Amino acid sequence: MASSVLIIDDSVSVREQIIRTLESFSLFTRYYEAEDGLEGFKKLLSSSVDIILCDLEMPRIDGFKFLSMLKARPDLQDIPVIILTGMNDRERKIKGLEQGASDYITKPFDHEELVARVKVHLKIKKLQDELKRSNELLLELSNTDHLTGLFNRRYMMEALDKEVQRSIRKGGNLSLILLDIDHFKQVNDNFGHLQGDAVLQKVALQLQSELRGYDCAARYGGEEFVAILPDSTLKEAVFVADRIRLAVQVTKFSEPLSKLSLTVSLGVACFSPERSPTVDRFIKQADDALYLAKANGRNRVEFLEPENAPAVATSQKKATEQE
């Protein structure tokens, strides 16, 4: 069933009795012990625990203080806690439940009752963990482009809006790269859409590999991709964009694409509240730079200087094919 339990009690004999009872039913593979709430909390921070049995009367940090410490840690709040109380401690039982305990066992406890209550809460936790994993998977699927594995356009727009607001609030740098695969229609026409999908996946992989862990790579639509680069100046983003361009240019494909020579064009923009005060204007700035890259021969990186200034090419390499 579950794999680990933490038993917090200042009595060595009580801890040993609980362990012997649980071992006789083979409920756990690991048993952790602590003599008070402080030691128990330290064990939680260093070990994965499925359920906690905790006494209320303990030196240094008692059970109530321990429960309040758990409530302050969202990553530990889902661990069920069964409190151990005296037979007539009605008010203390209620207080423990109000502070987050899942259940209680009265001391001296009945062995079969202890095992039954532990089994019930392990089953509940298992169901909660499965529901949590399902919800996380659904969230991931809703944010992910199914073909490339990158973030999708909806997530990208939300992430870009957050980064724009952060840049406005804190005054930090923020850059955007818009990438388009050159002559992608010819790939689909000559090799079919399945091979076209393989090309998209390869480009997505190359894009992701050239970014930092906190950058955001997304499929914008069709054969277009976006990279959001927080804390990056225009010069730094242009350097990254050209690195992506070169990585794609040397990409090798297996049959039937072994002779395919693939290139991409990229437009780069750096956020400015004066020039691009909205997300849409910011994207248009990068899109205008991308348009210039394609108009000026493809297989190149371009960016736009401040408003009304001419565009500047940052790559001397031009595509061999022209439209």
DRENDO-1510 file (C-alpha; in Angstrom, 1 decimal, always signed):
<recs>
REC; n; res; u; v; w
REC; 1; MET; +0.0; +0.0; +0.0 .
REC; 2; ALA; +1.9; +3.1; +1.2 .
REC; 3; SER; +5.6; +3.2; +1.9 .
REC; 4; SER; +6.3; +5.4; +4.9 .
REC; 5; VAL; +4.9; +6.5; +8.2 .
REC; 6; LEU; +6.1; +9.1; +10.7 .
REC; 7; ILE; +5.4; +8.4; +14.4 .
REC; 8; ILE; +5.8; +11.4; +16.7 .
REC; 9; ASP; +5.6; +10.6; +20.5 .
REC; 10; ASP; +7.9; +11.4; +23.4 .
REC; 11; SER; +7.4; +7.8; +24.7 .
REC; 12; VAL; +9.7; +5.3; +23.2 .
REC; 13; SER; +7.5; +2.4; +24.3 .
REC; 14; VAL; +4.4; +4.0; +22.6 .
REC; 15; ARG; +6.4; +4.4; +19.3 .
REC; 16; GLU; +7.6; +0.8; +19.5 .
REC; 17; GLN; +4.1; -0.5; +20.2 .
REC; 18; ILE; +2.7; +1.4; +17.2 .
REC; 19; ILE; +5.5; +0.1; +14.9 .
REC; 20; ARG; +5.0; -3.5; +16.0 .
REC; 21; THR; +1.3; -3.2; +15.3 .
REC; 22; LEU; +1.7; -1.7; +11.8 .
REC; 23; GLU; +4.5; -4.1; +10.9 .
REC; 24; SER; +2.2; -7.1; +11.7 .
REC; 25; PHE; +0.0; -5.9; +8.9 .
REC; 26; SER; +2.8; -5.0; +6.4 .
REC; 27; LEU; +1.4; -1.6; +5.8 .
REC; 28; PHE; +4.7; +0.3; +5.4 .
REC; 29; THR; +8.2; -0.3; +4.2 .
REC; 30; ARG; +9.8; +2.6; +6.1 .
REC; 31; TYR; +9.2; +3.8; +9.7 .
REC; 32; TYR; +10.4; +7.2; +10.9 .
REC; 33; GLU; +10.3; +8.2; +14.5 .
REC; 34; ALA; +10.5; +11.5; +16.4 .
REC; 35; GLU; +10.2; +12.4; +20.1 .
REC; 36; ASP; +8.6; +15.8; +19.6 .
REC; 37; GLY; +7.1; +18.1; +16.9 .
REC; 38; LEU; +10.4; +19.8; +16.1 .
REC; 39; GLU; +12.2; +16.6; +15.4 .
REC; 40; GLY; +9.2; +15.3; +13.5 .
REC; 41; PHE; +9.0; +18.5; +11.3 .
REC; 42; LYS; +12.7; +18.1; +10.5 .
REC; 43; LYS; +12.1; +14.5; +9.4 .
REC; 44; LEU; +9.3; +15.7; +7.1 .
REC; 45; LEU; +11.6; +18.1; +5.4 .
REC; 46; SER; +14.2; +15.4; +4.6 .
REC; 47; SER; +11.9; +12.3; +4.0 .
REC; 48; SER; +8.8; +11.5; +2.0 .
REC; 49; VAL; +6.0; +10.5; +4.4 .
REC; 50; ASP; +2.6; +9.1; +3.6 .
REC; 51; ILE; +0.9; +9.4; +7.0 .
REC; 52; ILE; +1.7; +10.9; +10.4 .
REC; 53; LEU; +0.7; +9.6; +13.9 .
REC; 54; CYS; +1.3; +12.4; +16.4 .
REC; 55; ASP; +0.9; +12.8; +20.1 .
REC; 56; LEU; -0.4; +16.0; +21.5 .
REC; 57; GLU; +1.5; +16.1; +24.8 .
REC; 58; MET; +5.2; +16.5; +24.0 .
REC; 59; PRO; +8.1; +18.6; +25.2 .
REC; 60; ARG; +9.5; +21.6; +23.2 .
REC; 61; ILE; +7.0; +21.5; +20.4 .
REC; 62; ASP; +3.7; +19.8; +21.1 .
REC; 63; GLY; +1.2; +18.3; +18.7 .
REC; 64; PHE; -0.8; +21.6; +18.3 .
REC; 65; LYS; +2.2; +23.6; +17.4 .
REC; 66; PHE; +3.3; +20.8; +15.0 .
REC; 67; LEU; -0.1; +21.0; +13.2 .
REC; 68; SER; +0.2; +24.8; +12.8 .
REC; 69; MET; +3.7; +24.3; +11.3 .
REC; 70; LEU; +2.2; +21.9; +8.8 .
REC; 71; LYS; -0.5; +24.4; +7.8 .
REC; 72; ALA; +2.2; +26.9; +7.0 .
REC; 73; ARG; +3.7; +24.6; +4.4 .
REC; 74; PRO; +1.5; +24.0; +1.3 .
REC; 75; ASP; +3.7; +21.1; +0.2 .
REC; 76; LEU; +3.0; +19.2; +3.5 .
REC; 77; GLN; -0.7; +20.0; +4.0 .
REC; 78; ASP; -1.9; +16.9; +2.1 .
REC; 79; ILE; -0.3; +14.5; +4.5 .
REC; 80; PRO; -2.9; +13.0; +6.8 .
REC; 81; VAL; -2.3; +13.4; +10.5 .
REC; 82; ILE; -3.8; +11.1; +13.1 .
REC; 83; ILE; -3.5; +12.6; +16.6 .
REC; 84; LEU; -3.0; +10.4; +19.7 .
REC; 85; THR; -5.0; +11.6; +22.7 .
REC; 86; GLY; -6.2; +10.5; +26.1 .
REC; 87; MET; -9.5; +8.8; +26.5 .
REC; 88; ASN; -11.3; +11.9; +28.1 .
REC; 89; ASP; -9.6; +14.7; +26.1 .
REC; 90; ARG; -12.7; +15.7; +24.2 .
REC; 91; GLU; -11.8; +19.4; +23.9 .
REC; 92; ARG; -8.3; +18.6; +22.8 .
REC; 93; LYS; -9.6; +16.2; +20.2 .
REC; 94; ILE; -11.8; +18.9; +18.8 .
REC; 95; LYS; -9.0; +21.5; +18.8 .
REC; 96; GLY; -6.7; +19.1; +17.0 .
REC; 97; LEU; -9.3; +18.4; +14.3 .
REC; 98; GLU; -9.9; +22.1; +13.9 .
REC; 99; GLN; -6.2; +22.7; +13.5 .
REC; 100; GLY; -5.9; +20.3; +10.6 .
REC; 101; ALA; -5.7; +16.8; +12.0 .
REC; 102; SER; -7.5; +14.1; +9.9 .
REC; 103; ASP; -8.5; +11.8; +12.7 .
REC; 104; TYR; -7.7; +10.8; +16.3 .
REC; 105; ILE; -6.9; +7.6; +18.2 .
REC; 106; THR; -7.4; +7.5; +22.0 .
REC; 107; LYS; -4.7; +6.1; +24.3 .
REC; 108; PRO; -4.4; +3.3; +25.2 .
REC; 109; PHE; -5.4; +2.4; +21.7 .
REC; 110; ASP; -6.9; -0.7; +20.3 .
REC; 111; HIS; -4.6; -2.3; +17.8 .
REC; 112; GLU; -7.3; -3.2; +15.3 .
REC; 113; GLU; -8.8; +0.3; +15.5 .
REC; 114; LEU; -5.4; +1.9; +14.9 .
REC; 115; VAL; -4.8; -0.3; +11.8 .
REC; 116; ALA; -8.4; +0.4; +10.4 .
REC; 117; ARG; -8.1; +4.1; +10.8 .
REC; 118; VAL; -4.6; +4.2; +9.2 .
REC; 119; LYS; -5.9; +2.1; +6.2 .
REC; 120; VAL; -8.9; +4.5; +5.7 .
REC; 121; HIS; -6.7; +7.6; +5.6 .
REC; 122; LEU; -4.1; +5.9; +3.4 .
REC; 123; LYS; -6.9; +5.1; +0.9 .
REC; 124; ILE; -8.2; +8.6; +1.0 .
REC; 125; LYS; -4.7; +10.0; +0.4 .
REC; 126; LYS; -4.1; +7.6; -2.5 .
REC; 127; LEU; -7.3; +8.8; -4.1 .
REC; 128; GLN; -6.4; +12.5; -3.5 .
REC; 129; ASP; -2.9; +11.9; -4.9 .
REC; 130; GLU; -4.4; +10.3; -8.0 .
REC; 131; LEU; -6.8; +13.2; -8.5 .
REC; 132; LYS; -4.0; +15.7; -8.0 .
REC; 133; ARG; -1.9; +13.9; -10.7 .
REC; 134; SER; -4.9; +13.8; -13.1 .
REC; 135; ASN; -5.5; +17.6; -12.6 .
REC; 136; GLU; -1.8; +18.3; -13.2 .
REC; 137; LEU; -1.8; +16.2; -16.3 .
REC; 138; LEU; -5.0; +18.0; -17.6 .
REC; 139; LEU; -3.4; +21.4; -16.9 .
REC; 140; GLU; -0.2; +20.3; -18.7 .
REC; 141; LEU; -2.2; +19.1; -21.7 .
REC; 142; SER; -4.2; +22.3; -21.8 .
REC; 143; ASN; -1.0; +24.3; -21.9 .
REC; 144; THR; +0.9; +22.1; -24.4 .
REC; 145; ASP; +1.0; +21.9; -28.2 .
REC; 146; HIS; +0.3; +18.2; -28.8 .
REC; 147; LEU; +2.7; +17.9; -31.8 .
REC; 148; THR; +5.9; +19.7; -30.6 .
REC; 149; GLY; +5.6; +19.4; -26.8 .
REC; 150; LEU; +6.2; +23.2; -26.5 .
REC; 151; PHE; +3.7; +25.5; -24.8 .
REC; 152; ASN; +0.7; +26.4; -27.0 .
REC; 153; ARG; -0.3; +29.9; -28.1 .
REC; 154; ARG; -2.8; +30.4; -25.3 .
REC; 155; TYR; -0.3; +29.7; -22.6 .
REC; 156; MET; +2.3; +31.8; -24.4 .
REC; 157; MET; +0.0; +34.8; -24.5 .
REC; 158; GLU; -0.7; +34.5; -20.8 .
REC; 159; ALA; +3.0; +34.1; -20.0 .
REC; 160; LEU; +4.0; +37.1; -22.2 .
REC; 161; ASP; +1.3; +39.3; -20.5 .
REC; 162; LYS; +2.8; +38.4; -17.1 .
REC; 163; GLU; +6.3; +39.2; -18.2 .
REC; 164; VAL; +5.2; +42.5; -19.8 .
REC; 165; GLN; +3.5; +43.5; -16.6 .
REC; 166; ARG; +6.6; +42.5; -14.6 .
REC; 167; SER; +8.8; +44.5; -16.9 .
REC; 168; ILE; +6.6; +47.6; -16.5 .
REC; 169; ARG; +6.5; +47.2; -12.7 .
REC; 170; LYS; +10.2; +46.5; -12.2 .
REC; 171; GLY; +11.8; +48.0; -15.2 .
REC; 172; GLY; +13.6; +44.9; -16.3 .
REC; 173; ASN; +14.5; +43.8; -19.8 .
REC; 174; LEU; +12.3; +41.6; -21.8 .
REC; 175; SER; +12.8; +40.3; -25.4 .
REC; 176; LEU; +10.8; +38.3; -27.8 .
REC; 177; ILE; +11.9; +36.1; -30.8 .
REC; 178; LEU; +9.5; +35.1; -33.5 .
REC; 179; LEU; +10.6; +32.3; -35.8 .
REC; 180; ASP; +9.3; +31.1; -39.1 .
REC; 181; ILE; +10.5; +28.0; -41.0 .
REC; 182; ASP; +11.5; +29.1; -44.5 .
REC; 183; HIS; +9.6; +27.5; -47.4 .
REC; 184; PHE; +7.8; +25.1; -45.1 .
REC; 185; LYS; +5.0; +24.6; -47.6 .
REC; 186; GLN; +7.5; +22.9; -50.0 .
REC; 187; VAL; +8.3; +20.4; -47.3 .
REC; 188; ASN; +4.6; +19.4; -47.0 .
REC; 189; ASP; +4.1; +19.4; -50.8 .
REC; 190; ASN; +7.2; +17.3; -51.5 .
REC; 191; PHE; +7.3; +14.9; -48.5 .
REC; 192; GLY; +3.8; +15.0; -47.1 .
REC; 193; HIS; +2.3; +16.3; -43.9 .
REC; 194; LEU; +3.7; +13.5; -41.7 .
REC; 195; GLN; +7.2; +14.4; -42.6 .
REC; 196; GLY; +6.3; +18.1; -42.2 .
REC; 197; ASP; +5.3; +17.2; -38.6 .
REC; 198; ALA; +8.7; +15.6; -38.1 .
REC; 199; VAL; +10.3; +18.8; -39.2 .
REC; 200; LEU; +8.2; +20.9; -36.8 .
REC; 201; GLN; +9.2; +18.6; -34.0 .
REC; 202; LYS; +12.9; +18.9; -34.9 .
REC; 203; VAL; +12.8; +22.7; -35.0 .
REC; 204; ALA; +10.9; +22.8; -31.7 .
REC; 205; LEU; +13.7; +20.6; -30.2 .
REC; 206; GLN; +16.4; +22.8; -31.5 .
REC; 207; LEU; +14.6; +26.0; -30.3 .
REC; 208; GLN; +14.2; +24.6; -26.8 .
REC; 209; SER; +17.8; +23.4; -26.6 .
REC; 210; GLU; +19.2; +26.9; -27.2 .
REC; 211; LEU; +17.1; +28.6; -24.5 .
REC; 212; ARG; +17.6; +28.9; -20.8 .
REC; 213; GLY; +15.5; +27.0; -18.3 .
REC; 214; TYR; +13.3; +30.0; -17.4 .
REC; 215; ASP; +12.8; +31.1; -21.0 .
REC; 216; CYS; +9.5; +30.2; -22.6 .
REC; 217; ALA; +9.3; +28.4; -26.0 .
REC; 218; ALA; +5.9; +28.0; -27.7 .
REC; 219; ARG; +4.4; +27.1; -31.0 .
REC; 220; TYR; +2.7; +30.2; -32.2 .
REC; 221; GLY; +0.8; +28.5; -35.0 .
REC; 222; GLY; +1.6; +26.6; -38.2 .
REC; 223; GLU; +5.3; +26.8; -38.8 .
REC; 224; GLU; +5.8; +29.8; -36.5 .
REC; 225; PHE; +7.4; +29.6; -33.0 .
REC; 226; VAL; +7.9; +32.1; -30.2 .
REC; 227; ALA; +10.6; +32.4; -27.5 .
REC; 228; ILE; +10.1; +34.7; -24.5 .
REC; 229; LEU; +13.4; +35.8; -23.0 .
REC; 230; PRO; +13.0; +37.5; -19.6 .
REC; 231; ASP; +15.9; +39.7; -18.4 .
REC; 232; SER; +17.4; +39.8; -21.9 .
REC; 233; THR; +18.5; +42.9; -23.7 .
REC; 234; LEU; +17.9; +43.3; -27.5 .
REC; 235; LYS; +21.6; +42.5; -28.1 .
REC; 236; GLU; +21.5; +39.3; -26.1 .
REC; 237; ALA; +18.2; +38.2; -27.7 .
REC; 238; VAL; +19.7; +38.8; -31.2 .
REC; 239; PHE; +22.6; +36.6; -30.2 .
REC; 240; VAL; +20.3; +33.8; -29.1 .
REC; 241; ALA; +18.2; +34.1; -32.2 .
REC; 242; ASP; +21.2; +33.7; -34.5 .
REC; 243; ARG; +22.4; +30.8; -32.4 .
REC; 244; ILE; +18.9; +29.2; -33.0 .
REC; 245; ARG; +19.2; +30.0; -36.7 .
REC; 246; LEU; +22.6; +28.3; -37.0 .
REC; 247; ALA; +21.4; +25.2; -35.0 .
REC; 248; VAL; +18.5; +24.7; -37.4 .
REC; 249; GLN; +20.7; +25.2; -40.4 .
REC; 250; VAL; +23.0; +22.3; -39.5 .
REC; 251; THR; +20.2; +20.0; -38.4 .
REC; 252; LYS; +20.3; +16.6; -40.1 .
REC; 253; PHE; +17.3; +14.5; -41.0 .
REC; 254; SER; +16.8; +10.8; -41.6 .
REC; 255; GLU; +15.2; +9.4; -44.8 .
REC; 256; PRO; +13.2; +10.5; -46.7 .
REC; 257; LEU; +14.4; +14.0; -45.5 .
REC; 258; SER; +18.1; +13.3; -45.6 .
REC; 259; LYS; +18.7; +15.8; -48.4 .
REC; 260; LEU; +16.5; +18.5; -46.8 .
REC; 261; SER; +18.3; +21.8; -46.2 .
REC; 262; LEU; +16.3; +23.6; -43.6 .
REC; 263; THR; +16.5; +27.3; -42.7 .
REC; 264; VAL; +14.5; +29.7; -40.5 .
REC; 265; SER; +14.0; +33.4; -40.4 .
REC; 266; LEU; +13.7; +35.2; -37.1 .
REC; 267; GLY; +12.5; +38.6; -35.9 .
REC; 268; VAL; +13.5; +40.0; -32.5 .
REC; 269; ALA; +12.0; +42.8; -30.4 .
REC; 270; CYS; +12.8; +44.2; -27.0 .
REC; 271; PHE; +9.9; +45.4; -24.9 .
REC; 272; SER; +9.6; +49.2; -24.3 .
REC; 273; PRO; +6.6; +50.7; -22.6 .
REC; 274; GLU; +6.9; +53.7; -24.9 .
REC; 275; ARG; +7.2; +51.8; -28.3 .
REC; 276; SER; +5.1; +48.7; -27.5 .
REC; 277; PRO; +2.9; +49.4; -24.4 .
REC; 278; THR; +0.7; +46.3; -25.0 .
REC; 279; VAL; +1.3; +42.6; -25.7 .
REC; 280; ASP; -0.2; +42.9; -29.1 .
REC; 281; ARG; +2.1; +45.8; -30.1 .
REC; 282; PHE; +5.1; +44.0; -28.7 .
REC; 283; ILE; +4.3; +40.9; -30.8 .
REC; 284; LYS; +3.7; +43.1; -33.9 .
REC; 285; GLN; +7.1; +44.6; -33.4 .
REC; 286; ALA; +8.7; +41.1; -33.5 .
REC; 287; ASP; +6.4; +40.2; -36.4 .
REC; 288; ASP; +7.5; +43.3; -38.4 .
REC; 289; ALA; +11.1; +42.3; -37.9 .
REC; 290; LEU; +10.3; +38.7; -39.0 .
REC; 291; TYR; +8.7; +40.2; -42.2 .
REC; 292; LEU; +11.9; +42.1; -42.9 .
REC; 293; ALA; +14.0; +38.9; -42.4 .
REC; 294; LYS; +11.8; +37.1; -45.0 .
REC; 295; ALA; +11.7; +40.0; -47.4 .
REC; 296; ASN; +15.5; +40.4; -47.2 .
REC; 297; GLY; +16.3; +36.9; -48.3 .
REC; 298; ARG; +15.4; +34.6; -45.4 .
REC; 299; ASN; +17.7; +32.5; -43.2 .
REC; 300; ARG; +18.6; +35.6; -41.2 .
REC; 301; VAL; +17.8; +37.5; -38.0 .
REC; 302; GLU; +16.4; +41.0; -38.0 .
REC; 303; PHE; +15.3; +43.4; -35.4 .
REC; 304; LEU; +13.7; +46.9; -35.5 .
REC; 305; GLU; +15.4; +49.9; -34.2 .
REC; 306; PRO; +13.4; +52.5; -32.2 .
REC; 307; GLU; +10.3; +53.6; -33.9 .
REC; 308; ASN; +10.7; +55.1; -37.4 .
REC; 309; ALA; +14.3; +54.0; -37.7 .
REC; 310; PRO; +15.4; +51.6; -40.4 .
REC; 311; ALA; +15.8; +47.9; -39.7 .
REC; 312; VAL; +19.2; +46.4; -39.3 .
REC; 313; ALA; +20.2; +42.9; -40.5 .
REC; 314; THR; +22.2; +40.9; -38.0 .
REC; 315; SER; +23.1; +37.9; -40.1 .
REC; 316; GLN; +25.1; +38.0; -43.3 .
REC; 317; LYS; +24.0; +34.6; -44.4 .
REC; 318; LYS; +21.2; +34.6; -47.0 .
REC; 319; ALA; +19.1; +31.7; -48.1 .
REC; 320; THR; +20.1; +30.1; -51.4 .
REC; 321; GLU; +16.5; +29.9; -52.5 .
REC; 322; GLN; +14.5; +32.9; -53.2 .
REC; 323; GLU; +10.7; +33.0; -53.4 .
</recs>
